[in-house]
Amino acid sequence: MRILTLALIALTAALLWGGCGELPERKVYRSGTDFFPLLEGRKLRYRESADGEAREYTMTFRYIGGREWKVYEVKGDDLPYGAIEFQSDGRIVEAVTMLSMTSLESRLHTGQFNQVWLDDGVSEDSAWQDFAPGTETLVAGFETVTVPAGRYEECLMTVTTPLPEVKDSVEARYNRDEMKEPAYLRERELANWQTMRWFAHGVGLVKEQIGPPGEIRIVRELLAIEEEGYGLVDSLQLRKTQSLQDE
């Protein structure tokens, strides 16, 4: 009986696709920016050093859809960001996570945290704010960075700092009994931490430092580009870019 069922499934599949040839090829579009490329199968290996201990992890990118805003999910064992996706319109790269060091809203009600990691449209000393995590990111300039993966010239550097309102939010949530004292003390401390990131042209994130001003608690560095990845150039995006240049 089981053999007959499998045969019927195979026959049905043959009838459905027999007239159309092979299964349609999945279109994978490249996305991101020059300083943060998003490509199918791109695999970056990092080392994180914190509290006197070091561990390694990988970030493997996979295109999951979208044309105006293309979305890439990141796979890897024990990612420090938790489950994470990147979405991009070719100028902005935004991280979407379920975890965040800081929050302007109750964690009981916030489903996800969206934070712009990179905006190619802003100039040096420009800044943007992200509401859910309650942060402001400043484009600090360009620096040469040396990490285990190599030496990278003219890396774009950003500094992300919690907004002053985050501390007020932490106090309010604690007073409403939305968190226990250990969580309260931890979040109050994190409300003073900042994150510095360096992005290399054609590579992406090569270094990340986190901690209170003047102090480094966590360092993440690129060890290797294990897979370059691939993706189709999107004609829709090319037309949009060309129209902007014509203006």
N, C-alpha and C positions, 0 to 999 in steps of 0.2 A: 504494500500500500504506500509506504514511504517512497519507494523508488518511483511509483507512478506519479506521486505528487511532485517530486523533484523534476520528473520529465515534463509534466504540465507547466511548471514554472519556467523551465528552459524554453519550451515551445512558445509560451506567451512572450518571453523576452525576445525570442527570434522574430516573432511576428511584429512586435512593436518596433524593433530597430532594424529588421532585415531590409526594409525599403529605404532606410536612411543611412546605411553604412554603419560605421563605428559610432560609439557614443560621442556626443558633442564634447569638444575639448573645453576644459575649464579655462576661461580667460582670467589671467592674473595681471593686474596693472601695477606698475611701480608707483610709488607715492613718496611722501615726505618732502624734504628740502635738500639743498646741497650740503647742509651741515647736519642733516638727520635723515639719511636715505632709508626708505622702507621698501624692502624687497622680499619676495617669496623665498623661503628657505635660508635667508640670511642668518648666520649663526655667529654670535659674539660671545667670547668667554671673558669673564671678569674674576677678579679677586677682591674680596671684601675683608678689611681689617678693622676689628672693633673689640674693645675690652681686652686687648692683648692676644686675641685669637684671630686666625685667618681662615677663610673658607673660599671655595671657588663655586661659581655658578655660571650657567649659560643662558643666553636669551636667543631663542629661535623665533623668527617672525613668519607669520602665515597670513596671507591676504584672505579676508573673509567676506569682502563685498564693498559695494559703493562706487559711485562715479564722481559726483561732485565732492563728496567727502569719502575718501577711501579708508577702510578700517582694517587694521592689522592686529591680530591677537598675538601675544607673546607666550611661548611655551618654554618651560625650563623647570628644573628641580629646585624647590625651595627658593623661589625668587624673593629678594628682600622687599619687593613692592607688593607682594601677594599677586593675585590674578590681575593682569594688566593688559590693556589694549591701547594702541595708538591710532588716532584718527587724524587725517590731514587733508587739506584742500590744496596742497602744493605750496603754501606759504606758511601756514601754522601747523605745528605738530602738537597735539593735545593728548595727554595721558589720562586714561580712564581707569580708576582703580576702586576697589572696595575698601582699601585701607588708606589712611592719611595720618601723618604725624600731628597735624593740627586740624581743627574744625570750628567753623562759626555756628554750626547747627548741632543739635543733639544727634549723637551717633545712633540713637534708637530709631531715628526717623530718616537719616540720610542714607539713601540707597547706594549712591556712588559719588566719587569725588573726581571732578574734572579739573585738570590743571594744565595750562599751556606750558610746555617745556621750552618751546622755541617758536619765535615769530620772526621770520625773515624780513617782514615789512617794517620793522622798527629800527631806528638808528641807535648808535652808541649813546648811552645815558638815558635812553627811553625806558619806560616801564609799563607793565600791565598788571592787573589784579585778577585773581580768581576767587570767586565768592565762597564756594563750598569749603575749601580748605582754609580760606581766610589768609591768602598770601599775596605778596607783591613781588614781582620779578623784575630785576634791573639788568639791562645789557651793560656789563661793566667794561667791555672792550675786547681786545684780541691779545692772546699770549701764546708763547711757545711752551708746550707741555711734553715732558718725557715720562712715559709709562712703560711697563714691561713689553708692550706690543711695539714700541718704537718712539721716535721723536716726531712730534707733529707741530708744524709752524702755523702761526696765525689762527689758533683755536679761538672760537667765539666763546666768551665766558659770561655766564649769567649768575646772579646772586638772588636767591629766593628767601624772603624774610616774612615771618608771620606779621599780620597787621596788628596794631595795638588792641583792636577789638576782640582778638582771640582770647586774651587774658580775661577780659570782662565776661566773655561767653563761658569760659571754664568755671569762673566763680559762680555764675548764675546757674549753670547746670549742677554744680556741686550743692548749691543751696536748695535746689529743687529735688535733691536726692536722686539725681539721674546717674550718679557715679559714686563708687566707694572711694574711701580716702586714698588708697594706693594709686588708683587710676587718676584721681584728682591731682595728686602730687606729681605724677609723671607728666600729665598734660600741661600742668602749670610750668614745669621745667621746659618742655618742648616748645612752649609758646615763645621762648627766647632763642631758640636755635635757628640757624640759617643753613641753607644748602647752596653750595657753589658747584656749578657744572661747567665742564669744558667740552665743546663739540668741535671735532676736526672735520674739515671739508672733505666730503666724499666718504667719511667713515661713520660719523655720529658721535655718541657719547664716549669719551675716552677717559674721563676722570670725574669723580664726584666726591665732595667733602662736606661733612655734616657735623654741626656742633654749635655751641654758644659762640658769640663773637670773640675772636681771638683764640679760640680753642677748637681742636679737631677731635671728634669722638669716633667718627666713622669715615673710612676712606675706601672708595671703590675705584679700581683701575682696570683698564682693558689689558687683557693678557694676549689675546689673539683674535684675528678674524678667521674663524674656522671655515666658514662658507660665505662666499660673496653674495649669493642670492641672485634672483632674476625677476624680470617683470616687463610687460609690454608698455611701451610709451602710449599714453592715452591721447588719441587725436582730439577728443573733447577738451582736454586740458591744454593741448597745444593751441587750439583755436582761441581759447580764453586768454592764454598768455599773449598770443599775437595781437588780439584785439586791444589788450591793455597797452602794448607797445605802440600801436597805431595811434592811440589817444595821446 
